[in-house]
């Protein structure tokens, strides 16, 4: 019993810690980009500014009726939805959630927008 | 400007206006055209709808079902009074003479919309081409607009949703109403209800274009605005009531 505890304390725990903090000593989110290199802007710019781009475009599209713009939330989903689940949220491996849960920034987009790629809505008589 | 240039310019202008000349003085109007990408909705258009209630059959719900399918309205609620209702069928009967009609009622897309007047955040808005919408990004769910609307056209979403149409975002805590299927109209298509009506009782088109089907019908037949006394200048007109 004591041997097991010693092993846990000096063996397993430091190893786990090292694994999570590998590299420059800072834990990183596991971001999986499904269609790499096809984005509308370089990765650095997207990481820093995607929220600004989407915010500008949403006002243009909804309030002015401008369609077919380069920046499009549905465009994000079509490329970035997980190949496994078809969605950008719902699991910490999925594109949007991977970073947002790491950074503890709440995602409101998906309260209204459909997070699944190629989703076909079916309605019932209300 | 040489003669050839002028001819090219005129042809381009005609195409821009959606006119195709088939003979001098006679024009064939292209019913609908998708707005080019990057171009905003224009004040030169005003979308409207004409409902011929003499053709609308009591008990037919095709428009209501088509709306629900198109806009992903499929939530099941315990309290039916909380269901979203973008379009509903109404049966009317005149008690004096027994005359009956049936008609669809939805957002009337007023030129002077009371919902826009009362909105404290600017979420309730009218687009340049006359379509009245809710900007859910800034809607705080106060429901003033629901009280202001004389047509009871708006609904409030009470529970989280997951089955939205990707082109029709809708969700908890926001007010919503008929959008004239704005995502379809911008592509040059007609609203889902108009396409689904088995009697062809609904006509959709541009009220500002005197040559559009809807403008011609309004010019030729007696049409009614519901609660015309409020002077809201509705975009939806009824024939036969």
Interface residues (C-beta under 8 A of the other chain):
Chain A: X58 X59 X60 X62 X63 X64 X65 X66 X67 X68 X69 X74 X77 X111 X112 X113 X114 X116 X119 X121 X122 X123 X124 X125 X126
Chain B: X35 X36 X37 X38 X39 X40 X41 X61 X64 X65 X67 X68 X69 X70 X71 X72 X73 X74 X76 X83 X84 X85 X86 X125 X127 X128 X129 X133 X135 X136 X137 X160 X161 X163 X164 X165 X166 X167 X168 X169 X170 X171 X172 X173 X174 X182 X186 X187
